Amino acid sequence: MRRPRSFPGLPRITPGFPRVAPRLPRTDRGRLFLVLGLAAAVTVFTATVPLLRDWFDLRVYYGTIDAWAHHDGRIYDYLVPGTTYGFTYPPFAALSMLPMALVGLHTAIAVGLLLNLAALAAVVWILVGPALRRYGWFGFALAACLLALYEPVRDTFTFGQVNLLLLALVLSDLWLLSTGRGRRAGVGIGLAAAIKLTPAIFIGMLLLARRWRAAGVATGVAAAATALAAWVAPDASRFYWTHALWDTDRIGRLGYVSNQSLQGVLARLAAPGEPSKALWAAAALVVLCVWAWRTSRAVAAEDWTAAFALTGLTACLVSPITWVHHLVWLLPAFAVLLRRRRLRVAGILYAILCTSVVWLWFDDASGLDGFVGSNAYTWITLGLLLWLPVGQPRAGRPTLIRRARATIPAPRQAAPAIAAAAGQPGPSGPSVAGSATGRAAGPAAGTGRVSRSDPTGSTRPDALKPQSSSERASSYTANPPPA
């Protein structure tokens, strides 16, 4: 009978041990039914459990660009009607969104959906594409269902956010570095850093890895994009870098439960007061030191996926505000867990991040339960930073059973062979020499007896060696105001 294949990264099922991998359907019909069942569950869950965001962020982008391009407005003056929320990205982000001025809102929403789908496909391909490709449509369909349940991905789509696009840009440099094309790396990180400030930490990762060229390219691209925006919109650039960047009220309330950064934890602890900036700076410094240490280990082992994953985790922790939809930066960490076969850990963390559990403390995050539950996503991010496996996975090492009958014996020999002197008769019989692999020649070979003398070294084979933002987050209002 043909054995069903298991997904790469799943532990191999060994006879005599309990089954640790789920049994997957063997036929295309069974796989189709499984995918349809998962798709139905995703649809029901999405329609009943989470709050949909009504494209709130994309409405901010669209209103800003429309006011700037068609009504002689200023980029940072626009506010969504009925709210205090406006555009808070650097000016280059507005410049890159200018094509929205050519279309209507509904067309912009449709284009945003397509761009996010393309970005998500690129992210999946870079992180786990080769593994999924082995299973064709079935593997990619399972991945699509799982990602649709992941709350940060859901929110990125329903807010019309740009996080997946930025993640795809950054991971393009991961692909270049991990495939030996490092001389071309840096452009994606530079563009992402010019659109938002948070991805600039990846330039620090390149410096830790001593990839000076890539770091220089990223810095140059970010600087050139920022200079272009300053040339196109000098007043907006001056206002952003001198005022809007430092005005945290434009971003949102620090203690809001969606803020899953270190500063969000401190703000909820201090509520209704203000969190200590000194305490936040100290916590951020400790996190950066841990990041530098662990990332250095990852790049030393040429584990670029882990290095990028650790950097994304750190960006989420040290950023003043990390809304839930920013946690798409955790996806590389999940790819590392799957590659290292930490399936149980990955499954538990993934399940928590699908539940929207932090919203249970939307109104009141006080008490021990509020401290633990309202910051659940922060604890996950911090735990991954501390314990994410780093380094290339080692190949499985076979167990050697040292039995006498399994060892090829050395030839039995009464005395060492002595070369005959010139003119003297030598002993008759074959001469014996041990080989590097422990094989023996001569009449005693294969007799099953082990010689007490071993003039040629050990006859046992050697054991196999192992192979070795300041960014604006949209308001997570339960009922976003209409545009």
C-alpha positions in Angstrom: 0.0 0.0 0.0 1.3 3.4 -0.8 2.2 5.5 2.2 0.7 9.0 2.5 3.2 11.8 2.3 3.7 14.1 5.3 4.4 17.8 5.1 8.0 18.9 5.3 8.9 20.0 8.8 6.5 17.4 10.4 8.3 14.8 12.5 8.8 11.5 10.7 6.6 8.7 12.0 8.9 6.1 13.3 7.7 2.5 13.9 7.4 1.8 17.6 6.8 5.4 18.5 3.4 7.2 18.9 2.1 9.0 15.9 2.8 12.7 16.2 1.7 14.0 12.8 -1.9 14.3 11.7 -3.0 11.9 9.1 -3.8 13.7 5.9 -6.2 12.6 3.1 -4.6 10.3 0.6 -6.8 11.0 -2.3 -7.6 14.3 -4.2 -11.3 13.9 -3.3 -10.4 13.7 0.4 -8.1 16.7 0.2 -10.8 18.7 -1.6 -13.3 17.9 1.1 -10.8 18.9 3.8 -10.1 22.2 2.1 -13.8 22.9 1.5 -14.5 22.1 5.2 -11.7 24.4 6.3 -12.9 27.2 4.0 -16.4 26.9 5.4 -15.1 27.1 9.0 -13.0 30.1 8.1 -16.0 31.9 6.5 -18.2 31.2 9.6 -15.5 32.3 12.0 -14.7 35.5 10.1 -18.4 36.4 9.8 -19.3 35.9 13.4 -16.2 36.3 15.7 -13.9 39.2 14.7 -14.9 42.8 14.1 -14.5 43.8 10.5 -12.8 47.2 10.0 -14.6 48.7 7.0 -11.4 49.7 5.2 -10.8 52.4 7.9 -7.1 52.9 7.2 -7.5 52.9 3.4 -10.2 55.6 3.8 -7.6 57.6 5.6 -5.1 57.1 2.8 -7.7 57.8 0.1 -9.1 61.0 1.8 -5.6 62.3 2.4 -4.5 61.8 -1.2 -7.8 63.2 -2.6 -7.6 66.3 -0.5 -3.9 66.8 -1.4 -4.3 66.2 -5.2 -7.7 67.7 -5.9 -8.6 70.2 -3.2 -5.3 71.9 -2.5 -5.2 70.4 1.0 -2.2 69.6 3.0 -1.2 66.0 3.8 -1.2 66.2 7.5 -4.3 68.4 7.9 -6.8 65.8 6.7 -8.9 64.0 9.3 -11.4 61.3 8.7 -14.8 62.9 9.3 -16.0 62.5 12.8 -12.6 61.3 14.1 -9.2 62.7 15.1 -7.3 60.4 12.9 -5.3 61.4 9.9 -2.2 60.5 7.9 0.9 59.9 10.0 3.3 58.1 7.6 6.3 59.9 6.2 5.7 62.1 3.1 7.2 59.5 0.8 4.3 57.2 1.7 1.8 59.8 0.5 3.9 60.2 -2.6 3.8 56.5 -3.3 0.0 56.5 -2.9 -0.7 59.3 -5.4 -2.1 56.9 -8.0 -5.2 56.6 -5.8 -6.1 60.2 -6.9 -6.9 58.7 -10.3 -9.6 56.3 -9.2 -12.7 56.2 -7.0 -12.8 54.8 -3.4 -14.3 51.5 -4.4 -11.7 50.9 -7.1 -9.0 51.9 -4.6 -10.4 49.3 -2.2 -10.3 46.6 -4.9 -6.8 47.5 -5.9 -5.7 47.4 -2.2 -7.1 43.9 -1.8 -5.3 42.7 -4.9 -2.0 44.2 -3.7 -2.4 42.7 -0.3 -3.1 39.3 -1.9 -0.1 39.5 -4.1 2.1 40.6 -1.1 0.8 37.7 1.0 1.5 35.3 -1.8 5.1 36.6 -2.1 5.6 36.3 1.7 4.3 32.7 1.8 6.5 31.8 -1.2 9.7 33.3 0.3 9.1 31.7 3.7 7.7 28.3 2.9 7.1 28.2 -0.8 9.5 25.3 -1.7 7.9 23.1 0.9 4.3 23.8 -0.1 5.1 23.4 -3.8 5.7 19.7 -3.2 2.0 19.3 -2.5 0.6 21.5 -5.2 -2.8 23.1 -4.8 -3.5 21.2 -1.5 -0.5 22.8 0.3 -1.3 26.3 -0.8 -5.0 25.9 -0.1 -4.2 24.8 3.5 -1.9 27.7 3.9 -4.5 30.2 2.6 -7.1 28.8 5.1 -4.7 29.1 8.0 -3.6 32.6 7.1 -7.2 33.8 6.7 -7.8 32.9 10.4 -4.7 34.7 11.6 -6.0 37.9 13.2 -3.2 40.3 12.0 -3.7 39.1 8.4 -7.5 39.5 8.7 -7.1 43.0 10.1 -4.5 44.0 7.5 -7.0 43.1 4.8 -10.1 44.6 6.4 -8.4 47.8 7.4 -6.7 48.2 4.0 -3.4 48.4 5.7 0.1 48.3 4.1 1.9 45.9 6.5 1.9 43.0 4.1 3.3 45.1 1.4 6.1 46.3 3.6 6.8 42.7 4.9 7.1 41.5 1.3 9.6 44.3 0.5 11.7 43.4 3.5 11.6 39.7 2.7 12.7 40.3 -0.8 16.1 41.1 0.7 15.9 37.9 2.8 15.5 36.0 -0.4 18.5 37.7 -2.0 20.7 37.1 1.0 19.7 33.5 1.5 20.1 32.6 -2.2 23.6 34.1 -2.5 22.5 37.3 -4.2 23.5 39.6 -1.3 25.1 42.1 -3.6 21.7 43.1 -4.8 20.1 43.3 -1.3 19.0 46.5 0.5 16.5 48.0 -1.9 13.4 46.4 -0.3 14.4 47.4 3.2 15.2 51.0 2.1 11.8 51.4 0.4 10.0 50.0 3.4 11.9 52.3 5.8 11.0 55.3 3.7 7.3 54.4 3.7 7.3 53.7 7.5 10.0 54.2 10.1 9.7 50.9 11.9 11.4 48.7 9.1 14.5 50.9 9.5 15.6 48.4 12.2 16.4 45.9 9.5 19.3 48.3 8.4 20.6 47.6 11.9 20.3 43.9 11.3 22.4 44.3 8.1 25.0 46.1 10.1 25.1 43.4 12.7 25.6 40.9 9.9 28.5 43.1 8.5 26.7 43.3 5.2 28.0 46.8 4.6 27.1 47.0 1.0 23.4 46.0 1.6 23.2 48.3 4.6 24.6 51.1 2.5 22.1 50.4 -0.3 19.2 50.3 2.1 20.3 53.6 3.7 20.8 55.2 0.4 17.4 54.1 -1.0 15.6 55.4 2.1 17.5 58.7 2.0 16.9 59.2 -1.7 13.1 58.4 -1.3 12.9 60.8 1.6 14.7 63.5 -0.4 12.4 63.0 -3.4 9.4 63.5 -1.1 11.0 66.7 0.3 11.5 68.0 -3.2 7.9 67.3 -4.2 6.2 68.3 -0.9 8.7 70.5 1.0 6.1 72.0 3.5 4.7 68.6 4.3 8.2 67.1 4.8 9.2 70.0 7.1 6.0 69.6 9.2 6.4 65.8 9.5 10.0 65.8 10.6 9.7 68.7 13.0 6.2 68.2 14.4 4.0 65.3 13.3 6.6 62.7 14.0 6.7 63.7 17.7 3.0 64.1 18.3 1.9 60.8 19.7 -1.7 62.0 20.0 -1.9 61.7 16.2 -1.1 58.0 16.3 -3.6 56.9 19.0 -4.0 56.2 22.7 -1.0 54.3 24.1 -3.1 52.3 26.6 -5.6 51.1 23.9 -5.8 47.3 24.1 -4.8 46.9 20.5 -1.3 48.4 21.2 0.7 45.2 21.8 4.1 46.8 22.3 6.1 47.2 25.4 4.9 50.8 25.8 1.3 49.6 25.5 1.9 47.2 28.4 3.3 50.0 30.5 0.5 52.4 29.5 -2.2 49.9 30.6 -0.4 49.4 33.9 -0.2 53.2 34.5 -3.7 53.9 33.4 -5.3 56.4 33.9 -1.9 58.1 34.3 1.0 58.4 31.8 3.6 55.6 31.5 7.1 56.3 32.5 9.2 57.1 29.5 12.4 56.2 31.4 11.1 52.8 32.2 10.0 52.3 28.6 13.4 53.4 27.3 15.2 50.9 29.7 12.9 48.0 28.6 13.5 48.9 25.0 17.2 49.0 25.5 17.2 45.5 27.1 15.2 44.1 24.2 17.6 45.7 21.7 20.5 44.1 23.5 18.8 40.6 23.4 18.0 41.2 19.7 21.6 42.1 18.9 23.0 39.0 20.7 20.5 36.5 19.2 20.6 38.0 15.7 24.4 37.9 15.7 24.2 34.2 16.4 21.7 33.7 13.6 23.8 35.5 11.0 26.9 33.7 12.2 25.1 30.4 11.3 23.8 32.0 8.1 20.3 31.5 9.3 18.8 34.5 7.6 15.2 33.6 8.2 15.8 33.5 11.9 17.7 36.8 11.7 14.8 38.5 9.9 12.3 36.9 12.3 14.1 38.2 15.4 14.3 41.7 13.9 10.6 41.7 13.1 9.8 40.7 16.6 12.0 43.4 18.1 10.4 46.0 15.9 7.0 45.1 17.2 8.3 45.3 20.9 10.2 48.6 20.8 7.9 50.6 18.5 5.8 53.0 20.6 2.7 51.6 19.1 2.2 48.2 17.6 -1.4 47.6 16.7 -2.6 44.0 16.3 -2.4 44.2 12.5 1.3 45.0 12.7 1.9 41.5 14.0 2.1 40.1 10.5 5.8 40.7 11.3 5.6 37.4 13.4 5.1 35.3 10.2 8.8 34.7 9.7 9.0 33.5 13.3 6.3 30.9 12.6 8.3 29.8 9.5 11.3 29.2 11.7 9.2 27.1 14.2 7.9 25.0 11.4 11.3 24.4 9.9 12.6 23.4 13.3 9.7 21.1 13.8 8.3 22.9 16.9 4.8 22.1 15.7 3.1 22.1 19.1 4.5 25.5 20.1 3.7 26.9 16.7 0.1 25.5 16.9 -0.5 26.9 20.4 0.8 30.4 19.5 -1.0 30.5 16.2 -4.3 29.5 17.9 -4.0 32.3 20.5 -3.3 34.8 17.7 -6.4 33.8 15.9 -8.8 34.2 18.8 -8.9 38.1 19.2 -8.5 37.2 22.9 -7.0 40.6 23.9 -10.3 42.3 23.1 -11.9 40.7 26.1 -10.2 43.4 28.1 -11.3 46.2 25.8 -13.0 48.1 28.6 -10.9 47.2 31.6 -7.4 45.8 31.6 -6.8 46.1 35.4 -6.0 43.2 37.7 -3.8 40.2 37.2 -6.1 38.7 34.5 -6.0 42.0 32.7 -2.2 42.2 32.9 -1.9 38.7 31.4 -4.8 38.7 29.0 -4.7 42.2 27.6 -1.0 41.8 26.8 -1.2 38.2 25.5 0.2 39.1 22.0 3.1 41.0 23.6 4.0 38.0 25.8 4.0 35.8 22.6 6.3 38.3 20.8 8.6 38.6 23.8 8.7 34.8 24.2 9.6 34.3 20.6 12.4 36.8 20.8 13.9 34.9 23.8 13.4 31.3 22.7 13.1 31.2 18.9 15.4 28.5 17.6 18.5 30.0 16.0 20.9 28.2 13.6 20.4 25.8 10.8 18.6 22.6 11.7 21.0 19.6 12.1 20.5 16.5 10.0 19.2 13.4 11.8 22.0 11.3 13.3 21.6 7.6 12.8 22.0 5.4 15.8 24.9 3.0 15.6 24.3 -0.4 17.2 27.7 -1.7 18.1 27.4 -5.5 17.8 30.3 -7.9 17.3 28.5 -9.7 14.5 27.8 -6.4 12.7 31.5 -5.5 12.7 33.6 -6.7 9.9 36.5 -8.5 11.6 40.1 -7.9 11.0 42.1 -10.8 9.5 43.6 -13.2 12.1 47.3 -13.2 11.9 49.8 -14.9 14.1 52.5 -12.2 13.8 53.0 -9.0 11.9 54.2 -9.4 8.3 58.0 -8.7 8.0 59.5 -7.9 4.7 61.9 -10.5 3.6 65.6 -9.5 3.5 67.3 -9.7 0.2 68.3 -13.2 -0.7 66.2 -14.7 2.1 63.1 -16.7 1.6 59.9 -15.0 2.7 56.9 -16.5 4.3 54.4 -17.8 1.9 50.8 -16.5 1.9 49.0 -13.3 1.2 50.1 -10.0 2.8 47.4 -8.2 4.7 46.8 -4.5 5.0 43.8 -2.8 6.7 41.8 -0.3 4.7 40.4 3.1 5.8 36.9 1.7 5.9 37.9 -1.3 8.1 37.6 -3.9 5.3 40.0 -6.8 5.5 41.5 -9.0 2.9 42.8 -12.5 3.4 41.6 -16.0 4.3 40.3 -14.8 7.7 38.0 -12.2 6.3 34.4 -12.9 6.9 35.0 -15.7 9.4 33.1 -13.8 12.1 36.0 -13.9 14.6 37.6 -10.7 15.8 41.3 -10.6 16.1 43.0 -9.6 19.3 45.7 -7.8 17.4 44.7 -4.9 15.1 47.9 -3.7 13.3 45.9 -1.7 10.8 43.7 0.4 13.2 40.0 0.1 14.2 37.8 -1.8 11.8 34.6 -0.1 12.9 33.2 2.5 10.6 33.2 6.2 11.8 29.9 7.6 13.0 28.3 10.0 10.5 28.8 13.6 11.3 25.8 15.9 11.5 25.4 18.7 9.0 25.8 21.1 10.5 6.9 53.4 14.0 6.5 55.7 14.4 3.6 54.9 12.5 0.1 55.7 12.7 -2.2 52.9 13.5 -5.7 53.2 12.6 -8.2 53.3 15.4 -9.5 49.9 16.4 -13.0 51.2 16.9 -15.8 48.8 17.1 -17.7 50.9 14.7 -15.4 52.9 12.5 -16.9 56.2 11.3 -18.1 56.3 7.7 -15.9 58.2 5.2 
